[in-house]
C-alpha cells in the first residue's frame, strides 16, 4: 500500500479516528474517576563496613568490599531482607495502627545502579501508613541484617515522609496517552475499512480511462467484443 492510498483511506474513514479518540478518552476519564487513590513513601539505605579500625577482621572486610561483585552481593542480601514477608508482617504488627493489613500494601526494594544503596518503596491506600510501614520495615530489616552480618552497618540516607498527594497517573497525562492510542487504533481501522474501497475506486477509474473514446483520431481505442457484435449485426 502506497502513501497516497493510505492517506485517502484515512480521509475516507475519518469517523473511525474520531470514534477511536472519543472512546479512548472517555474510557480513560472513567477509569481515572473510579480508580482508588494510592500513595507511595520511600526511604534509602546504604550498606557500609562497620567502622572499627582496631579490629583486623573489619579492616580486611573493608578491603574486600572494594570488589564490585562482593559489594553488590552484600547489598542484594540486604534488599532480600527488606523484601522478606516475615519482616514486613512483624513490622506491621509493631506499628500498632488499628485495621492495618500488610496485604493491602506493596513493598519494593530496589538496588540503585553504581551504588551500594537500596531504596525501599511502600505503596498503599493510606498516606500515613505507607510512611510508618516504610520506617518500621527499614528499621527492623537493618537490625536483622546487622545481627547476621556484624561487620556491616546500615545507614539510612533518606527517611520516609508522609505523601501529600496520590501517586496515581494524572488525569491530563492519561487523556493524552489515551488520545494518542485512540488515533492509532482509529487510523488502523480506517485503513482496514477504506483501503479496499480506495483500491476498487482506483481500479474502476483505470478501466474507464482505458475504454474511453479519445477525441484525437490518431488514438485507437481497444476494440471491444460488443463492437464486434454490433458490426456483425449491421
Secondary structure, 3 states (H helix, E strand, C coil): CCHHHHHHHHHHCHHHHHHHHHHHHHHHHHHHHHCCCCEEEEEEEEEEECCCCCCHHHHHHHHHCCCHHHHHHHHHHHHHHHCCHHHHHHHHHHHCCCCCCHHHCEEEEEECCCCCEEEEEEEECCHHHHHHHHHHHHHHHHHHHHHHCCCEEEEEEECCCCCCCCCCCCHHHHHHHHHHHHHHHHHHHHHHHHHHHHHHHHHHHHHHHHCCCCCCCCCCCCCCHHHHHHHHHC
